[in-house]
């Protein structure tokens, strides 16, 4: 996770480069709270199980 944060920080410092981060998981997958707390706000979503809605 530290390497990913370093990469995002390095890309953030580059003029003209925009990045985005998103993580979607199944409802049955429980993330470790400390790991999830390290994600940017609103970066984690939960899939519904409906392929059309989850596209």
C-alpha positions in Angstrom: 0.0 0.0 0.0 2.9 2.4 0.7 4.2 1.9 -2.8 0.8 2.8 -4.3 0.6 5.9 -2.2 4.1 6.9 -3.3 3.2 6.4 -6.9 0.0 8.5 -6.6 2.0 11.3 -4.8 4.6 11.3 -7.6 1.9 11.5 -10.2 0.1 14.2 -8.3 3.3 16.3 -8.5 3.4 16.0 -12.4 2.0 19.0 -14.2 -0.9 18.2 -16.5 -1.4 14.6 -15.2 -4.7 13.7 -13.5 -5.3 10.4 -11.7 -8.2 8.6 -10.2 -8.5 5.7 -7.8 -11.5 3.5 -7.3 -12.0 0.1 -5.7 -15.2 -1.9 -6.0 -15.6 -5.2 -4.0 -18.3 -7.8 -3.5 -20.4 -7.4 -0.5 -19.0 -10.7 0.9 -15.4 -9.3 0.9 -14.5 -7.7 4.1 -11.6 -5.2 4.0 -9.4 -4.7 7.0 -10.6 -1.4 8.6 -7.0 0.0 8.8 -6.4 -0.7 5.1 -9.8 0.8 4.0 -9.1 3.9 6.2 -6.0 4.6 4.1 -8.0 5.0 0.9 -9.1 8.4 -0.3 -12.6 9.5 0.7 -15.3 7.8 -1.4 -12.8 5.6 -3.3 -14.4 2.3 -2.2 -17.7 1.1 -3.6 -19.6 -2.2 -3.1 -20.9 -4.1 -6.1 -24.6 -4.9 -6.1 -24.5 -8.3 -7.7 -26.5 -7.0 -10.7 -24.2 -7.0 -13.8 -26.1 -4.2 -15.5 -26.0 -1.9 -12.4 -22.3 -2.8 -11.7 -21.1 -2.0 -15.1 
